Structures are given as structure tokens and as C-alpha cells.
Amino acid sequence: MKATKLTPAVLQAADMLGLYGAELARILNVLCSDIGLMTNGKKLLETGTETRERSICFLEFYELLGKTLGDDEVAMYHWLRAEHK
């Protein structure tokens, strides 16, 4: 997937899950300021980086969670915020 498509897809998935920028930064192993730059279109997820690989894994997680919960965004949000034992 091209960086011009991957970056907005990751940001949209994070938004739909109700993630804060700091939470997404931790998932992607980047600085919070990097998330801000991505949101403003000033930075893309570059090919061949660990951040890009983490982004792809995050999108795969989002898709699997959606399939598991019938693409119910509210259920996906609550599952993510729930304590799992």
C-alpha cells in the first residue's frame, strides 16, 4: 500500500476506535508530534520502516476486530477500552 493511502487509513482507523494521538503514537512507536504531522498531511508512513510495519499490523488488527464484532464501531470501541483477563 502506498504511503499516501496507508497514512490516512491508519489515522481513520485510530479515529474510529477513539484512540488519542498519544495512544496511536505508542502503537506506532513514534512521537506524538509525528502523529500531528501525519494528521496535517506533512508526514507519511515511509516504506521500509518499523513504523510502517506497525501501521500495517494495526490496520490488520482493526480489520479483524471489525470482522469479529460485525463492524459495529461502538462494540469495537468498547472492546478496545474493556479490561481483558
C-alpha positions, -999 to +999 in steps of 0.1 A: +000+000+000+013+034-009+022+059+019-004+083+006-031+057+012-017+040+043-012+071+064-049+083+062-061+047+066-042+044+099-054+078+111-090+069+102-089+035+119-074+052+150-102+078+149-129+052+145-116+033+175-115+065+196-077+064+201-059+095+212-029+107+192-006+097+221-021+062+220-015+058+183+020+072+187+027+045+213+013+018+190+034+030+160+065+038+182+067+074+171+065+108+188+031+125+194+043+153+172+047+128+143+010+119+146+002+157+144+023+160+113+006+130+097-028+144+106-018+177+089-006+159+058+030+169+064+044+134+071+038+100+056+045+064+068+076+057+048+084+024+031+109+001+048+105+014+083+094-003+115+066+023+118+052+013+085+052-024+096+035-015+128+009+005+108+001-024+086-003-047+117-026-020+133-048-020+102-049-058+101-059-057+138-086-032+130-100-053+102-100-085+123-117-067+152-143-054+128-150-088+113-152-104+148-177-077+160-197-074+129-182-040+120-201-025+150-179+006+157-194+011+192-187-025+201-152-022+187-146+009+208-159-007+239-139-039+233-107-019+230-114+000+262-125-030+282-102-048+307-094-083+293-083-111+316 
